[in-house]
Structure formats: C-alpha cells, structure tokens
Amino acid sequence: MSLELARKDIKEITQGDDWGVDLTFTPPVGSSVQVRGLGSKHHLSIDQESGLPINSRNVHMSVVESVLTDAGYTVRNAADEVSIKDHRVSFKDFRGVLRNYKINQTWPDETLGLIVCQLGAYN
C-alpha cells in the first residue's frame, strides 16, 4: 500500500455516501461552504483524573483539507498553519436535526491531508 493510495482512500471514505455527511463550514468573516466529511457526536469520554469512562458529550468531525480548499475555503494562515479554530461547523444528526458547533481544537494530519476537529456547542 502506498501513501498516495492511503490519501485516495481517506478522501473516498470521507466523501462517500456510506460514511460521509454534509458539513457546512462558516468562517468568522466570509461565506459558508458545504463539503463532505465525517461527523460524530456521542456521550463517552474518559475522566482525566480516574481514567474511567464517563457520560460526557464528545463531538468531532474530520475533513480532507483539499476538499475545503477546492471549495474556496481558507484553511491556512499567513504562517501556512491550519487555522480554523473558532470557525463554525454544522451537520445533521441521525434524526436529521441540524446541529451547530464551533471548532475548539484541530489536529491536522499533514501526511494524509486530513483535519480532525474537536467541536463545542455553538448557540
């Protein structure tokens, strides 16, 4: 398996109908774009002190960086670092209810070109 094949596979997985969902990205200033990616919300986290599982909201999403840039969305800052913290992301849950979130943290994988984001509530 080559690195190029892995990049192609992650793009197909996140874009496909089997796993992908419609994600709407909105910058602090500017226009929104809609792309496909992975979105997940569940209620399982790990307690930092005890290391035990706890019931706590955990929302994250993953998107291929080139999908965002191809849609005209600015992902990187002047220092060429991924900089989408505090941007908004919306996607529907399994019932079809649109949920709105804010990007709290980003974990860009610059080998595969995938950006994983931890999301928080946005009112």
C-alpha positions as CSV (number, residue, x, y, z in Angstrom):
1,M,0.0,0.0,0.0
2,S,1.4,3.4,-1.0
3,L,0.9,6.7,0.7
4,E,-0.9,8.0,-2.4
5,L,-3.4,5.1,-2.1
6,A,-3.9,5.9,1.6
7,R,-4.6,9.6,0.7
8,K,-7.1,8.5,-2.1
9,D,-8.8,6.1,0.3
10,I,-9.3,8.6,3.1
11,K,-10.8,11.1,0.6
12,E,-13.2,8.4,-0.8
13,I,-14.2,7.4,2.7
14,T,-15.0,10.9,3.9
15,Q,-16.7,11.9,0.6
16,G,-18.7,8.8,0.1
17,D,-22.4,8.1,0.9
18,D,-21.5,5.2,3.2
19,W,-19.7,7.3,5.9
20,G,-19.6,10.9,4.7
21,V,-22.1,13.6,5.8
22,D,-22.7,17.1,4.6
23,L,-20.7,19.6,6.7
24,T,-21.2,23.4,6.4
25,F,-18.2,25.4,7.3
26,T,-18.6,29.1,8.2
27,P,-15.6,31.4,8.9
28,P,-15.7,34.2,11.4
29,V,-15.9,36.6,8.4
30,G,-16.9,35.5,5.0
31,S,-19.1,33.0,3.2
32,S,-20.0,29.4,4.1
33,V,-19.2,26.3,2.1
34,Q,-20.7,22.9,2.2
35,V,-18.4,19.8,1.7
36,R,-18.5,16.2,2.7
37,G,-16.7,14.8,5.7
38,L,-17.1,12.7,8.8
39,G,-19.2,13.9,11.7
40,S,-19.7,12.2,15.1
41,K,-21.4,13.0,18.3
42,H,-21.5,10.6,21.2
43,H,-21.6,10.7,25.0
44,L,-18.5,8.7,26.0
45,S,-15.4,10.4,27.4
46,I,-12.6,9.5,29.8
47,D,-12.3,11.2,33.2
48,Q,-8.9,12.9,33.3
49,E,-8.3,12.0,37.0
50,S,-9.5,8.5,37.3
51,G,-9.1,7.3,33.7
52,L,-12.5,5.8,33.8
53,P,-15.3,6.2,31.2
54,I,-17.8,8.9,31.9
55,N,-21.0,10.1,30.2
56,S,-19.9,13.4,28.6
57,R,-20.6,14.9,25.2
58,N,-17.9,14.3,22.6
59,V,-18.3,15.9,19.2
60,H,-15.8,15.8,16.4
61,M,-15.5,15.9,12.6
62,S,-12.9,15.1,10.0
63,V,-12.5,16.6,6.6
64,V,-9.8,16.4,3.9
65,E,-8.1,19.7,3.6
66,S,-8.0,19.8,-0.2
67,V,-11.8,19.4,-0.2
68,L,-12.1,22.6,1.7
69,T,-9.6,24.5,-0.3
70,D,-11.1,23.2,-3.6
71,A,-14.4,24.7,-2.3
72,G,-12.7,28.1,-1.9
73,Y,-12.4,27.9,1.9
74,T,-9.4,29.4,3.6
75,V,-7.8,26.8,5.9
76,R,-4.3,28.1,6.5
77,N,-3.0,31.4,7.9
78,A,-0.1,33.6,6.7
79,A,2.4,31.2,8.6
80,D,1.0,28.3,6.5
81,E,-0.5,26.6,9.5
82,V,-4.0,25.1,9.7
83,S,-6.0,27.9,11.4
84,I,-9.8,27.1,11.6
85,K,-10.2,27.3,15.4
86,D,-13.4,29.2,16.3
87,H,-14.9,28.6,12.8
88,R,-18.4,27.1,12.8
89,V,-19.4,23.7,11.5
90,S,-23.0,22.4,11.1
91,F,-24.2,18.9,10.3
92,K,-27.3,16.8,10.8
93,D,-27.6,14.1,13.4
94,F,-29.1,10.7,12.7
95,R,-32.6,12.1,13.1
96,G,-32.0,14.8,10.5
97,V,-31.7,17.6,13.1
98,L,-29.2,20.2,12.1
99,R,-26.7,20.9,14.8
100,N,-24.3,23.9,15.0
101,Y,-20.8,23.7,16.5
102,K,-17.7,25.7,16.9
103,I,-14.2,24.3,16.3
104,N,-12.4,24.2,19.6
105,Q,-9.2,22.2,18.6
106,T,-7.7,21.0,15.3
107,W,-5.4,18.0,14.7
108,P,-4.2,18.3,11.1
109,D,-2.5,15.2,9.7
110,E,-0.2,16.6,7.1
111,T,0.8,13.2,5.8
112,L,-2.8,12.2,4.8
113,G,-4.2,15.7,4.4
114,L,-6.9,15.0,6.9
115,I,-8.0,17.6,9.5
116,V,-9.7,16.2,12.7
117,C,-11.5,18.8,14.8
118,Q,-12.9,18.7,18.3
119,L,-16.2,20.6,18.4
120,G,-18.1,22.5,21.1
121,A,-21.6,23.9,21.3
122,Y,-22.4,27.0,19.3
123,N,-25.6,28.9,20.1
